[in-house]
Amino acid sequence: MAPSKGIQRYPIFKLGKAKARRDSRNLKLKAILRVPVEVPKEYDFDTSHAGVPTPVFANDRFGDCVIAGRAHQTLRFELLEQKKIIRITDTDVVQEYFRETGGADDGLVVLDSLKRWRKQGWKAAGDKYFITAFAEIDRKSASEVKRTVFTDLGAGLGLSLPLTAQREFAAGKAWNKTTGSGSTRNSWGGHYVYVCGYTTLGPMCVTWGRKQQMSWAFFKKYCDEAYAVIDALNTRKKRLALNGTKIAAFLSKVTAVAKA
């Protein structure tokens, strides 16, 4: 295994998100949203579905946060699909992580990993799981994050974390500080989290084995990429919220370009 490249900067909480890669061709969430529906002031998938675990998925030993976030999202997708908690292991996550890095513990580009998830799927809990599409969320829009989470997709956020976030997490506090010493973007490093809920304060993510609150001000300052990941339009909520015809048209266009 090749040595990591600067991502192991804390003895317990490992980072592993590479610099955000932009692509103007990405599907935009606002392009596939149906007429706005009223969302509650607060919502958390996990409080509506009892027994959802929050494993570390080896993110205390490796910088596998991008795949750990995928695993947390897959758990919830399959709870809706299969009506049970599937058993995703640390081994599933670590094997996929090193498969995508080529063997080095040096983190992943979120966009590249999402494309691979859609095209090649990933093996977990004895099966292979694909997604239908992913759509870019406006990373300054609390409204788009809320709609994505309430639709039971959850949101994947790439964060350029400041050193203040390290101290807040270690102290069991919300990520809230955005000014002062240690608040420079990316002064700690890049991290990827799965957001399963939100409160009036801000998004609620799952990371390093627990639920972590952040403020909307923190999200707007430190989020450098955000995605809604669509497994399938297999619930009433998803069909009401998302325009399946537009998603299919986009995917058809992408396929045609790839074959050209």
C-alpha positions in Angstrom: 0.0 0.0 0.0 1.4 3.4 -1.0 1.8 6.0 1.8 -1.0 8.5 2.1 -0.5 12.0 0.8 -1.3 14.3 3.7 -4.8 13.1 4.5 -4.0 11.5 7.8 -3.8 14.7 9.8 -5.6 13.6 12.9 -5.1 10.3 14.9 -8.8 9.3 14.8 -10.7 11.4 12.2 -9.3 10.7 8.7 -9.9 12.9 5.7 -9.9 11.8 2.1 -11.7 14.0 -0.3 -9.6 15.3 -3.2 -10.0 18.8 -4.6 -13.5 19.3 -6.2 -13.6 18.6 -9.9 -16.1 20.8 -11.8 -18.0 19.7 -14.9 -20.5 22.1 -16.5 -22.2 19.1 -18.2 -23.4 17.7 -14.9 -27.1 17.2 -14.5 -28.4 20.0 -12.2 -30.9 19.2 -9.5 -33.0 22.3 -10.3 -33.5 21.0 -13.9 -35.3 17.8 -12.7 -37.2 19.1 -9.7 -41.0 19.2 -10.1 -43.2 21.9 -8.7 -41.9 22.8 -5.2 -43.5 20.9 -2.4 -43.7 22.2 1.1 -41.0 20.6 3.3 -41.0 20.6 7.1 -38.8 22.9 9.2 -36.9 19.8 10.4 -36.5 16.3 9.0 -34.3 13.3 9.6 -34.6 10.0 7.7 -33.2 8.2 10.7 -35.8 9.3 13.1 -38.5 8.3 10.6 -36.9 4.8 10.1 -35.8 3.3 13.4 -32.6 1.2 13.7 -30.4 2.8 11.0 -26.7 2.4 12.2 -23.9 4.9 11.8 -20.7 2.8 11.4 -17.3 4.5 11.0 -16.7 2.2 8.0 -12.9 2.3 8.7 -12.8 6.1 8.2 -10.8 6.2 11.5 -8.0 4.1 9.8 -8.2 5.2 6.1 -9.2 8.2 4.2 -12.2 6.4 2.7 -14.8 9.1 3.5 -16.2 9.2 -0.1 -17.0 5.4 0.0 -18.0 5.5 3.6 -20.5 8.2 2.7 -21.7 6.0 -0.2 -22.2 3.1 2.2 -24.3 5.3 4.6 -26.5 6.3 1.6 -26.7 2.7 0.3 -27.9 1.6 3.7 -30.8 4.0 3.6 -31.6 3.4 -0.1 -31.9 -0.4 0.5 -33.9 0.1 3.7 -36.6 1.7 1.5 -36.1 -0.9 -1.3 -35.6 -4.1 0.7 -37.4 -3.1 3.9 -34.3 -4.2 6.0 -30.9 -3.0 7.1 -28.3 -4.7 4.9 -25.0 -5.6 6.4 -22.3 -3.5 4.8 -18.9 -4.2 6.3 -15.7 -2.2 6.7 -14.2 -4.7 4.3 -16.7 -3.9 1.6 -15.9 -0.2 2.0 -12.2 -0.5 2.2 -12.0 -2.9 -0.8 -14.0 -0.5 -3.0 -11.9 2.4 -1.8 -8.6 0.9 -2.8 -10.2 -0.5 -6.0 -10.9 3.1 -7.0 -7.6 4.6 -5.8 -5.5 1.8 -7.3 -4.2 0.9 -3.9 -3.0 4.2 -2.4 -4.6 5.7 0.6 -4.7 9.2 -0.9 -8.4 9.9 -1.1 -10.9 10.2 -4.0 -12.3 12.8 -6.4 -16.1 12.8 -5.6 -17.3 13.3 -9.2 -15.1 10.5 -10.5 -16.4 8.2 -7.8 -20.0 9.0 -8.5 -19.5 8.3 -12.2 -18.0 4.9 -11.3 -20.9 4.1 -8.9 -23.4 4.8 -11.7 -21.5 2.9 -14.5 -19.9 0.0 -12.6 -21.8 -0.2 -9.3 -20.1 -1.4 -6.1 -20.2 -4.6 -4.2 -21.6 -4.5 -0.6 -23.4 -6.9 1.6 -23.0 -9.7 -0.9 -24.7 -7.9 -3.8 -23.9 -5.2 -6.4 -25.5 -1.8 -6.2 -25.8 0.8 -8.9 -27.4 4.3 -9.0 -29.5 5.7 -11.8 -28.1 9.2 -11.8 -26.6 12.0 -9.7 -27.5 15.7 -9.9 -25.5 18.7 -8.8 -27.0 20.7 -5.9 -26.5 24.4 -5.7 -23.9 24.5 -3.0 -25.3 27.8 -1.7 -28.9 26.6 -1.6 -30.3 25.5 1.7 -33.6 24.9 -0.1 -32.2 22.4 -2.5 -30.5 20.5 0.3 -33.7 20.4 2.3 -35.7 19.1 -0.8 -33.1 16.5 -1.5 -33.1 15.2 2.1 -36.8 15.3 2.5 -37.2 13.3 -0.7 -35.2 10.5 1.0 -32.3 10.7 -1.4 -30.0 12.4 1.2 -27.3 14.8 0.0 -23.6 14.1 -0.5 -21.5 17.1 0.5 -17.8 17.7 -0.2 -16.4 20.0 2.5 -13.2 22.0 2.6 -12.9 21.8 6.4 -11.3 24.4 8.6 -9.2 23.5 11.7 -12.0 24.9 13.8 -14.2 21.9 12.7 -11.6 19.5 14.0 -11.8 21.1 17.5 -15.6 21.3 17.4 -16.0 17.6 16.4 -13.5 16.5 19.1 -15.5 18.5 21.7 -18.9 17.0 20.5 -20.1 20.4 19.2 -21.9 21.4 16.0 -19.8 22.7 13.1 -20.7 26.3 13.5 -17.6 28.6 13.7 -16.9 30.3 10.4 -14.6 33.2 11.5 -11.5 33.8 13.6 -8.4 31.7 14.1 -8.4 28.4 12.3 -11.5 29.1 10.2 -9.7 29.3 6.8 -11.2 27.0 4.2 -9.4 23.7 3.8 -7.0 24.5 6.7 -7.8 21.0 8.0 -8.6 19.3 4.6 -11.2 17.8 2.3 -13.9 15.6 3.6 -17.1 14.0 2.2 -20.2 13.4 4.3 -23.7 12.0 3.8 -26.5 14.2 4.9 -29.6 12.4 6.2 -31.4 15.2 7.8 -31.6 18.9 8.6 -32.7 21.1 11.5 -33.4 24.8 11.8 -29.7 25.2 12.5 -28.5 23.4 9.4 -27.7 20.0 7.8 -27.2 16.8 9.9 -24.6 14.5 8.4 -23.3 11.1 9.3 -19.5 10.9 9.7 -16.9 9.1 11.8 -19.5 6.9 13.5 -22.0 9.5 14.6 -24.4 12.2 13.6 -22.9 15.6 13.2 -24.8 18.8 13.1 -23.6 21.8 11.1 -25.0 25.3 10.6 -26.3 26.7 7.4 -23.6 29.3 7.5 -21.0 26.6 7.9 -22.5 24.7 4.9 -22.5 27.8 2.7 -18.9 28.7 3.5 -17.2 25.3 3.5 -19.2 23.2 1.0 -17.3 23.0 -2.3 -19.5 20.4 -4.0 -22.9 18.9 -3.3 -24.9 16.1 -5.0 -28.2 14.4 -4.9 -27.7 10.7 -5.7 -30.7 9.0 -7.3 -30.9 5.2 -6.9 -34.3 4.8 -8.5 -37.7 6.5 -8.5 -39.1 3.8 -6.3 -41.1 5.7 -3.8 -44.0 8.1 -4.0 -41.9 10.8 -2.5 -39.2 10.5 -5.2 -41.8 10.3 -8.1 -43.5 13.4 -6.8 -40.3 15.4 -6.3 -38.3 14.4 -9.4 -39.1 14.5 -13.1 -38.3 11.0 -14.3 -38.8 12.0 -18.0 -36.1 14.7 -17.8 -33.7 12.3 -16.0 -34.2 9.7 -18.7 -33.7 12.3 -21.4 -30.4 13.4 -19.8 -29.1 9.9 -19.4 -30.1 9.1 -23.0 -28.1 12.1 -24.2 -25.1 11.1 -22.1 -25.1 7.6 -23.5 -25.4 8.9 -27.1 -22.4 11.2 -26.6 -20.4 8.3 -25.0 -21.1 6.1 -28.0 -20.3 8.8 -30.6 
